[in-house]
């Protein structure tokens, strides 16, 4: 029988260690069964078959231990001599776990376990942090010690998974612009010169946070140096940044720039101890560094403003993305007067903006659906593409909802509060009413006629001087308009319209409410796209709030109580 070939199944007999002095360490894991009665030695043991003490697999023994070593490494993991024993007893489960902590597992099995773990956490709605608990790790180690948990918590929401889901569903993916701006700035600030300044700023702020006496001296200096016009700056404390929010770095630099005269005065205060004075002098910015900080703040403040705009949740925001991108690109244009570090920041910001904000269908449609920016004067090269997108989307709304206009006589008996729908819509009578004929899939032009769902089709009209003899020729059939032509005419009419003075007092949604009957198809496109938020920050705030409500001290909250608490918190402004 060849070396290393499994020759039988495991049984419950006692496994005896290698008799005599074993040179190879593999014999700490392999032993032999007895073949004869008597003390265990080479004559009473079956030396032709070696048995693994852990899994009791049988292998032929021809004097070569290479295959035994391979079995241990691939099945149980690398050998740990400190956890082995020559005692003639069956290996315990604890010893098995300790011996095999660094075992290897196939990628397929790793993926299957990962998938099962994610289903368990999602199905039972338990915290994903459960996998970081040591008790859970010990439990999984007993089941399969080779399973690798080094990746930490399973990720149910990631950009890659989200992108793949959109591809499968065939949807247009529209990423969060709040996160995009965050990545732009974080990556652009990651240069040695800026990192050195930020590190110096953090050290200075930490020094004040750790010493209450120094903070009190800062407040006293503020009272002395700030006059009445800047009295609101008295009492301002220094701010430390956090790694997950780039705008916290902006706030830190803004506060340090604001308090620069106070910090300079405090650093030269003779009443300070030598250690405090030395620390302040080493950490307070020099005049050149202060100039660089002011330039950095001037660059970052527009990005903070852009973040605030796209993260709004009370008004439409998708139509603002393209103007914001255009403005940011204009701000980061490199000037000959810029310092070298400022040029590096602007160059990186330009690259990040161009890489992360490619103009897509949604942003372009959102901009052109805003009547105040539909001309695209800041991006004229995109006009043709915007018009093509409108025509493409209008194809889904070929049939225009029929506008019923009720005509009423203005009798003296009618109350002044009762106004006909016709009077509410103004010049709607002057517009053609286009209705779809389901039989012919063509639109009927009944201009100056009241649209109705009932009644015979409208015949073509004749002029006064048309001979009656020709009536059967010129008045045959219905007055029809080609749907494609009607769509393009409506789009051209919308794009060519001018904003009048009374429109300047309207919001975007109020404008579309007023003119919905003038542009029925485009109005439906506006309803479809203008409702899209430019950022997912608001929804993520809801999830964060749930995490704050359902904590360790309130773990017995029932779902029927959690939902009202979240709802009330997020709608407290309307209480």
NORURHU-V131368 format. One record per residue. N is the residue number from 1. RES is the residue in three letters. SS is DSSP state (helix for helix, strand for strand, loop for the rest). D_FIRST is the distance of its C-alpha to the first C-alpha in Angstrom with 2 decimals. Layout:
N/RES/SS/D_FIRST  N/RES/SS/D_FIRST
//
This chain:
1/UNK/loop/0.00  2/UNK/loop/3.77  3/UNK/loop/6.64  4/UNK/loop/8.92  5/UNK/loop/7.48  6/UNK/strand/9.75  7/UNK/strand/8.74  8/UNK/strand/12.34  9/UNK/loop/16.00  10/UNK/loop/18.27  11/UNK/loop/20.58  12/UNK/loop/23.66  13/UNK/loop/22.66  14/UNK/loop/23.63  15/UNK/loop/21.30  16/UNK/strand/22.08  17/UNK/loop/22.10  18/UNK/loop/20.39  19/UNK/loop/22.27  20/UNK/loop/24.61  21/UNK/loop/25.46  22/UNK/loop/22.90  23/UNK/loop/23.52  24/UNK/loop/21.77  25/UNK/helix/23.44  26/UNK/helix/20.31  27/UNK/helix/20.16  28/UNK/helix/23.36  29/UNK/loop/21.42  30/UNK/strand/18.22  31/UNK/strand/18.30  32/UNK/strand/16.91  33/UNK/loop/18.00  34/UNK/strand/19.81  35/UNK/loop/18.59  36/UNK/loop/21.98  37/UNK/loop/25.54  38/UNK/loop/27.17  39/UNK/loop/27.29  40/UNK/loop/24.13  41/UNK/loop/22.76  42/UNK/loop/19.72  43/UNK/loop/20.45  44/UNK/loop/21.05  45/UNK/strand/18.33  46/UNK/loop/14.70  47/UNK/loop/13.48  48/UNK/loop/9.73  49/UNK/strand/10.26  50/UNK/strand/12.75  51/UNK/strand/15.30  52/UNK/strand/17.79  53/UNK/loop/21.26  54/UNK/loop/22.94  55/UNK/loop/21.09  56/UNK/loop/18.70  57/UNK/loop/15.64  58/UNK/strand/12.35  59/UNK/strand/9.59  60/UNK/strand/6.78  61/UNK/loop/8.91  62/UNK/loop/8.55  63/UNK/loop/12.28  64/UNK/loop/12.72  65/UNK/loop/14.72  66/UNK/helix/15.55  67/UNK/helix/13.52  68/UNK/helix/15.01  69/UNK/helix/18.37  70/UNK/helix/17.99  71/UNK/helix/17.36  72/UNK/helix/20.48  73/UNK/helix/22.62  74/UNK/helix/22.05  75/UNK/helix/22.01  76/UNK/helix/24.24  77/UNK/loop/26.13  78/UNK/loop/26.74  79/UNK/loop/26.43  80/UNK/loop/29.70  81/UNK/helix/29.56  82/UNK/helix/32.93  83/UNK/helix/31.76  84/UNK/loop/28.79  85/UNK/loop/29.06  86/UNK/loop/27.25  87/UNK/loop/28.81  88/UNK/loop/26.55  89/UNK/loop/27.66  90/UNK/loop/26.53  91/UNK/loop/27.37  92/UNK/loop/30.66  93/UNK/helix/31.55  94/UNK/helix/33.97  95/UNK/helix/31.42  96/UNK/helix/29.12  97/UNK/helix/32.05  98/UNK/helix/33.08  99/UNK/helix/29.66  100/UNK/loop/29.22  101/UNK/loop/32.72  102/UNK/loop/31.82  103/UNK/loop/28.85  104/UNK/loop/28.64  105/UNK/loop/29.18  106/UNK/loop/29.03  107/UNK/helix/32.50  108/UNK/helix/32.40  109/UNK/helix/31.82  110/UNK/helix/34.44  111/UNK/helix/36.87  112/UNK/helix/36.29  113/UNK/helix/36.95  114/UNK/helix/39.99  115/UNK/helix/41.33  116/UNK/helix/40.88  117/UNK/helix/42.59  118/UNK/helix/45.50  119/UNK/helix/45.95  120/UNK/helix/46.03  121/UNK/helix/48.65  122/UNK/helix/50.73  123/UNK/helix/50.54  124/UNK/helix/51.62  125/UNK/loop/54.00  126/UNK/loop/52.89  127/UNK/loop/53.45  128/UNK/helix/50.94  129/UNK/helix/51.23  130/UNK/helix/49.18  131/UNK/helix/46.02  132/UNK/helix/47.51  133/UNK/loop/47.96  134/UNK/helix/45.74  135/UNK/helix/45.23  136/UNK/helix/43.96  137/UNK/helix/41.58  138/UNK/helix/40.24  139/UNK/helix/39.81  140/UNK/helix/37.88  141/UNK/helix/35.76  142/UNK/helix/34.69  143/UNK/helix/33.77  144/UNK/loop/31.84  145/UNK/loop/32.33  146/UNK/loop/31.04  147/UNK/loop/34.09  148/UNK/loop/36.49  149/UNK/loop/40.11  150/UNK/loop/41.53  151/UNK/loop/43.49  152/UNK/loop/45.80  153/UNK/loop/47.68  154/UNK/loop/46.84  155/UNK/loop/49.50  156/UNK/loop/51.11  157/UNK/loop/53.90  158/UNK/loop/53.44  159/UNK/helix/55.05  160/UNK/helix/51.89  161/UNK/helix/51.37  162/UNK/helix/55.08  163/UNK/helix/55.18  164/UNK/helix/52.25  165/UNK/helix/53.95  166/UNK/helix/57.15  167/UNK/helix/55.37  168/UNK/helix/53.77  169/UNK/helix/57.14  170/UNK/loop/59.05  171/UNK/loop/61.50  172/UNK/loop/63.36  173/UNK/loop/62.04  174/UNK/loop/64.74  175/UNK/loop/63.53  176/UNK/loop/65.40  177/UNK/helix/67.95  178/UNK/helix/68.31  179/UNK/helix/64.74  180/UNK/helix/65.24  181/UNK/helix/68.24  182/UNK/helix/66.35  183/UNK/helix/63.58  184/UNK/helix/66.19  185/UNK/helix/68.01  186/UNK/helix/65.04  187/UNK/helix/63.42  188/UNK/helix/66.77  189/UNK/loop/67.58  190/UNK/loop/64.30  191/UNK/loop/65.82  192/UNK/helix/66.27  193/UNK/helix/70.06  194/UNK/helix/70.09  195/UNK/helix/67.23  196/UNK/helix/69.24  197/UNK/helix/72.33  198/UNK/helix/70.48  199/UNK/helix/68.85  200/UNK/helix/72.29  201/UNK/helix/73.73  202/UNK/helix/71.06  203/UNK/helix/71.65  204/UNK/helix/75.39  205/UNK/helix/75.09  206/UNK/helix/72.68  207/UNK/helix/75.19  208/UNK/helix/77.91  209/UNK/helix/75.70  210/UNK/loop/74.83  211/UNK/loop/78.45  212/UNK/helix/81.11  213/UNK/helix/83.88  214/UNK/helix/83.07  215/UNK/helix/83.00  216/UNK/helix/86.45  217/UNK/helix/87.75  218/UNK/helix/86.45  219/UNK/helix/88.47  220/UNK/helix/91.58  221/UNK/helix/91.30  222/UNK/helix/90.99  223/UNK/helix/94.28  224/UNK/helix/96.00  225/UNK/helix/94.78  226/UNK/loop/94.67  227/UNK/loop/98.09  228/UNK/helix/99.17  229/UNK/helix/97.80  230/UNK/helix/94.29  231/UNK/helix/94.66  232/UNK/helix/91.78  233/UNK/helix/89.41  234/UNK/loop/90.28  235/UNK/loop/87.54  236/UNK/loop/84.74  237/UNK/loop/81.58  238/UNK/loop/78.90  239/UNK/loop/75.90  240/UNK/loop/72.24  241/UNK/loop/69.86  242/UNK/strand/66.50  243/UNK/loop/63.46  244/UNK/loop/63.13  245/UNK/strand/66.74  246/UNK/helix/68.18  247/UNK/helix/71.70  248/UNK/helix/71.54  249/UNK/helix/71.46  250/UNK/helix/74.56  251/UNK/helix/76.28  252/UNK/helix/75.50  253/UNK/helix/76.96  254/UNK/helix/79.95  255/UNK/helix/80.77  256/UNK/helix/80.40  257/UNK/helix/82.62  258/UNK/helix/85.14  259/UNK/loop/85.26  260/UNK/helix/85.20  261/UNK/helix/88.83  262/UNK/helix/88.26  263/UNK/helix/85.09  264/UNK/helix/86.86  265/UNK/helix/89.76  266/UNK/helix/87.52  267/UNK/helix/85.52  268/UNK/loop/88.80  269/UNK/loop/90.17  270/UNK/loop/91.22  271/UNK/loop/90.75  272/UNK/loop/86.96  273/UNK/loop/84.88  274/UNK/helix/83.58  275/UNK/helix/79.97  276/UNK/helix/80.87  277/UNK/helix/83.12  278/UNK/helix/80.44  279/UNK/helix/77.84  280/UNK/helix/80.29  281/UNK/helix/81.39  282/UNK/helix/77.80  283/UNK/helix/76.86  284/UNK/loop/80.04  285/UNK/loop/80.02  286/UNK/loop/82.24  287/UNK/helix/84.81  288/UNK/helix/82.60  289/UNK/helix/79.61  290/UNK/helix/81.88  291/UNK/helix/82.95  292/UNK/helix/79.34  293/UNK/helix/78.66  294/UNK/helix/81.67  295/UNK/helix/80.43  296/UNK/helix/76.95  297/UNK/helix/78.57  298/UNK/helix/80.78  299/UNK/helix/77.72  300/UNK/helix/75.72  301/UNK/helix/78.55  302/UNK/helix/78.60  303/UNK/helix/74.87  304/UNK/helix/75.60  305/UNK/helix/78.39  306/UNK/helix/76.12  307/UNK/helix/73.53  308/UNK/helix/76.27  309/UNK/helix/77.46  310/UNK/helix/74.13  311/UNK/loop/73.12  312/UNK/loop/76.32  313/UNK/loop/75.79  314/UNK/loop/79.36  315/UNK/loop/80.15  316/UNK/loop/78.37  317/UNK/loop/76.50  318/UNK/helix/74.57  319/UNK/helix/77.71  320/UNK/helix/78.04  321/UNK/helix/74.73  322/UNK/helix/75.88  323/UNK/helix/79.11  324/UNK/helix/77.21  325/UNK/helix/74.75  326/UNK/helix/77.68  327/UNK/helix/79.54  328/UNK/helix/76.57  329/UNK/helix/76.02  330/UNK/helix/79.69  331/UNK/helix/79.52  332/UNK/loop/76.66  333/UNK/loop/78.35  334/UNK/loop/78.38  335/UNK/loop/81.83  336/UNK/loop/82.96  337/UNK/loop/84.29  338/UNK/loop/80.96  339/UNK/loop/79.28  340/UNK/helix/75.95  341/UNK/helix/73.99  342/UNK/helix/75.81  343/UNK/helix/75.02  344/UNK/helix/71.31  345/UNK/helix/71.45  346/UNK/helix/73.37  347/UNK/helix/71.07  348/UNK/helix/68.00  349/UNK/helix/69.83  350/UNK/helix/70.77  351/UNK/helix/67.17  352/UNK/helix/65.96  353/UNK/helix/68.71  354/UNK/helix/68.05  355/UNK/helix/64.30  356/UNK/helix/64.49  357/UNK/loop/67.64  358/UNK/loop/67.37  359/UNK/loop/70.12  360/UNK/loop/68.63  361/UNK/helix/70.19  362/UNK/helix/70.75  363/UNK/helix/72.51  364/UNK/helix/74.69  365/UNK/helix/75.64  366/UNK/helix/76.40  367/UNK/helix/78.76  368/UNK/helix/80.54  369/UNK/loop/81.00  370/UNK/loop/83.09  371/UNK/loop/86.61  372/UNK/loop/87.51  373/UNK/loop/84.73  374/UNK/loop/84.26  375/UNK/loop/86.03  376/UNK/loop/83.15  377/UNK/loop/85.62  378/UNK/loop/83.09  379/UNK/loop/80.51  380/UNK/helix/82.48  381/UNK/helix/79.59  382/UNK/helix/77.85  383/UNK/helix/80.73  384/UNK/helix/79.60  385/UNK/helix/76.08  386/UNK/helix/77.54  387/UNK/helix/79.76  388/UNK/helix/76.83  389/UNK/helix/74.87  390/UNK/helix/77.89  391/UNK/helix/78.19  392/UNK/helix/74.49  393/UNK/helix/74.68  394/UNK/helix/77.97  395/UNK/helix/76.24  396/UNK/helix/74.76  397/UNK/helix/78.31  398/UNK/loop/80.19  399/UNK/loop/82.08  400/UNK/loop/84.63  401/UNK/loop/85.56  402/UNK/loop/89.08  403/UNK/loop/91.65  404/UNK/loop/94.19  405/UNK/loop/97.57  406/UNK/loop/100.00  407/UNK/loop/103.65  408/UNK/loop/106.19  409/UNK/loop/109.87  410/UNK/loop/111.08  411/UNK/loop/113.45  412/UNK/loop/115.43  413/UNK/loop/113.75  414/UNK/loop/110.30  415/UNK/loop/109.25  416/UNK/loop/108.85  417/UNK/loop/105.23  418/UNK/loop/104.36  419/UNK/loop/103.43  420/UNK/loop/102.09  421/UNK/helix/98.65  422/UNK/helix/100.32  423/UNK/helix/102.33  424/UNK/helix/99.24  425/UNK/loop/97.38  426/UNK/loop/100.33  427/UNK/helix/100.33  428/UNK/helix/97.59  429/UNK/helix/100.12  430/UNK/helix/100.33  431/UNK/loop/96.61  432/UNK/loop/95.18  433/UNK/loop/93.32  434/UNK/strand/90.25  435/UNK/strand/88.69  436/UNK/strand/85.79  437/UNK/strand/86.44  438/UNK/loop/83.27  439/UNK/loop/84.32  440/UNK/loop/84.64  441/UNK/loop/82.49  442/UNK/strand/85.42  443/UNK/strand/87.62  444/UNK/strand/91.25  445/UNK/strand/93.76  446/UNK/loop/96.47  447/UNK/loop/98.26  448/UNK/loop/101.08  449/UNK/loop/100.07  450/UNK/loop/98.76  451/UNK/loop/95.14  452/UNK/loop/94.59  453/UNK/loop/91.77  454/UNK/loop/94.19  455/UNK/loop/96.81  456/UNK/loop/96.93  457/UNK/loop/95.55  458/UNK/loop/97.94  459/UNK/strand/99.72  460/UNK/loop/100.57  461/UNK/loop/103.96  462/UNK/loop/106.90  463/UNK/loop/109.56  464/UNK/loop/113.19  465/UNK/loop/114.38  466/UNK/loop/111.77  467/UNK/loop/113.55  468/UNK/helix/112.83  469/UNK/helix/112.44  470/UNK/helix/109.20  471/UNK/helix/107.72  472/UNK/helix/105.48  473/UNK/helix/103.94  474/UNK/helix/103.62  475/UNK/loop/102.86  476/UNK/loop/100.08  477/UNK/loop/96.65  478/UNK/strand/95.50  479/UNK/loop/95.55  480/UNK/strand/91.93  481/UNK/strand/90.04  482/UNK/loop/86.72  483/UNK/helix/84.08  484/UNK/helix/82.60  485/UNK/helix/86.07  486/UNK/helix/86.96  487/UNK/helix/83.86  488/UNK/helix/84.64  489/UNK/helix/88.30  490/UNK/helix/87.45  491/UNK/helix/85.11  492/UNK/helix/87.72  493/UNK/helix/90.36  494/UNK/helix/88.25  495/UNK/helix/87.34  496/UNK/helix/90.97  497/UNK/loop/92.52  498/UNK/loop/94.22  499/UNK/loop/94.08  500/UNK/loop/97.47  501/UNK/helix/99.01  502/UNK/helix/98.36  503/UNK/helix/94.61  504/UNK/helix/94.44  505/UNK/helix/94.78  506/UNK/loop/91.84  507/UNK/loop/88.21  508/UNK/helix/85.56  509/UNK/helix/85.02  510/UNK/helix/88.79  511/UNK/helix/89.29  512/UNK/helix/86.85  513/UNK/helix/88.40  514/UNK/helix/91.82  515/UNK/loop/90.77  516/UNK/loop/88.13  517/UNK/loop/90.44  518/UNK/loop/91.21  519/UNK/loop/87.57  520/UNK/helix/85.82  521/UNK/helix/82.59  522/UNK/helix/82.22  523/UNK/helix/83.01  524/UNK/helix/79.97  525/UNK/helix/77.81  526/UNK/helix/79.28  527/UNK/helix/78.35  528/UNK/helix/74.77  529/UNK/helix/74.24  530/UNK/loop/76.71  531/UNK/loop/75.06  532/UNK/loop/71.90  533/UNK/loop/71.69  534/UNK/loop/70.99  535/UNK/loop/68.87  536/UNK/loop/66.54  537/UNK/helix/67.89  538/UNK/helix/70.01  539/UNK/helix/67.16  540/UNK/helix/65.01  541/UNK/helix/67.91  542/UNK/helix/67.65  543/UNK/helix/63.97  544/UNK/helix/64.82  545/UNK/helix/67.61  546/UNK/helix/65.27  547/UNK/helix/63.02  548/UNK/helix/66.10  549/UNK/helix/67.28  550/UNK/loop/64.00  551/UNK/loop/63.08  552/UNK/helix/61.75  553/UNK/helix/65.22  554/UNK/helix/65.82  555/UNK/loop/62.43  556/UNK/loop/63.98  557/UNK/loop/66.04  558/UNK/loop/65.70  559/UNK/helix/65.44  560/UNK/helix/68.93  561/UNK/helix/70.33  562/UNK/helix/68.28  563/UNK/helix/69.46  564/UNK/helix/73.18  565/UNK/helix/72.78  566/UNK/helix/71.21  567/UNK/helix/73.79  568/UNK/helix/76.71  569/UNK/helix/75.53  570/UNK/helix/75.17  571/UNK/loop/78.46  572/UNK/helix/80.56  573/UNK/helix/82.85  574/UNK/helix/84.07  575/UNK/loop/84.62
//
